[in-house]
Amino acid sequence: MLSAQWISLVTLVYVTLASAAPGEYRFQLPLGLSEQALNIPQDNPLTQGKVNLGRQLFFDRRLSADGSLACATCHIPALGFSDGQPLSNEINGQKAERNTPSLVNRAFGHSYFWDGRASSLEETVLLTLRTQLGTTDEAIVQKLSGIRAYSDEFRRLFGTPVTVGGVSKAIAAFVRTITSGNSPFDRFEAGDRTAISLEAQRGFKLFKRKAKCAKCHKGFNFTDEKFHNTGIGLYDPDPDLGRYAITHRNEDKGAFKTPTLRDLAHTAPYMHDGSLGTLEEVIQFYNEGGLKNPYLAQELKHLHLTPQERADLLAFLYSLTGAGVNAPTPAPPK
């Protein structure tokens, strides 16, 4: 049964099963994405059963310490799997220090979290459960073991009782099936010259040349998966030093991961701290060359974009919004 809140404006494209062997999950990627770029670990191959289990767990609030949050609470399908808030939620009504990033196209990812603290989706899931959802490995095992449907499914899929490792693998498997493609821009690149406006076409040229966006927002997923300092937040009284907290290298002070630009129309507010509310603000921020500081990314310079050029660039960014589908919200098993 579909919940009405997920129906309209959903910007993902769920990958479907295509000519797969029994139990196997094969990607049928939407237009614009590259099968060769998929990053699926050998120790967690995709299966239909694992994806189905991961979807159930993704929407189940019982994974959090107080039963108030699920992964889907902060990663809402209709918002490009972000949450529309400057800072993401934690248990007990607390706010996290950073904005919720979109989960679309993480099957192509190589670094995770804004600061790159995790090297895989599986590790990302575990860290999220232990921090934002405030739970422990022991509590998860105890809760899910007491739910027969989960206990039976773990034995069927993994041949073991419920384990935290199995939980992380299942949720990661589901997240890898969340993709965004077949956007107007993808159709334009495939040969449909009418798929995007002349304004957006001019914006694409600016994106690659004068605006220099493509220096960091590279490839079909529009991210280099690397970390850059834009100056955002460095002048706060207690600044978030981003990647520096992981590497302790001075050059990483204030550096944060380059997000994908796909589905930007639905993932406001922007930046790691959610401090820019609109794409117009984002464009103006980069037009001014970011916030000057000793560690500012060398790619950032004053762009001197005219009002028309900023409008053209905005039209191009909107053209990266993928095709929408209904997102099923499963009832929690008992």
C-alpha positions, 0 to 999 in steps of 0.5 A: 500500500502506498502512503500518499506523502510519498506519491507526487514529486518523488525524484528517484528512479528505483532500479528494477529486476531485469533478466536476473537469475533466481535471487539475483538483483540486476540493475536496469539503470535509467538513462544517463547513468553508467553500469560500469561505474557501479560500486558494489562490494564483493562481500555484499552482492545485491539480491532481491531478498536483501534489497526487500529486507533493506527496504523494510529496515529503512522505514522501520522506526524500531531501529532507533533507541526510542522508536522515534526515527527511521532512516526514512525520517531524514531521507524522505523519497519525495525530497530526493532522500533528504529531509528539507531541513537545515540540520538533520534530526537525531533522537530525543528531538535533538538536531545534528551538526550537519545537513542530511545529504541525498541518497540518490546514486550512492551505488556510484559512491566512493566516500560517505558522509560530509567528511568522508568518515566512512569508506562504504555504505555498510559502514555508513549505515552502522555509524548512523544507527549508533549516532543519529538513531542513538542505538547500540548493536546489542539493542538492534539484535535484541529488537529484531530477534524478537520480531519473527518476520525479521528473524526468519528472513535473516536465517533465510538470507544469511543463514544466521540469526539477526546480526548488525552486520546483516542489518547494515548489508541489507540497508546498504543493498536497498540504498544502492537501488535508489537512483536518479536519471532520465532527467531532461538533461540526460535526454538532451545528451542522448540526442533530444535537442528539445529536451531542455530550454535554450536557457538551460543549454546556455547554462550547461556551457557556463557550467563547463566553462565560465562558471567552472562548476565542472571542475568539482561536479564531474561526470554523469553523477556531477561529483568528484567524490572529493573534499573542498573548502568553500569557506562556509561555516569557518567564521562561526564561533565554533567552526565545523572543520569537516574533513580535517577531523578525520585526516588532521591535515591542515589542507583539509580544514573546512573541506566537505564532500562534493555532493551530487547535483542530481535532483537539486530541485528537491533537496534544499536547503544546501551546503553541509550546514544547510545555510543556503536556502535556495539554488539562487543563493548557491549560485550567487555564493559561488559567483562571489568566489566563496568565503575567503580563508587560508584553505579555500579551494583553488577552484573558487574565483569570483566569476562575474556572472551577469544576471542572465548568466545566473538565470541560465545556470539555474535553468541547467541545474533544474534540468538535472531533476530525474523522472519520478515514480511512486515509492512504496512504504512497507508496513513494519513486520510484526 
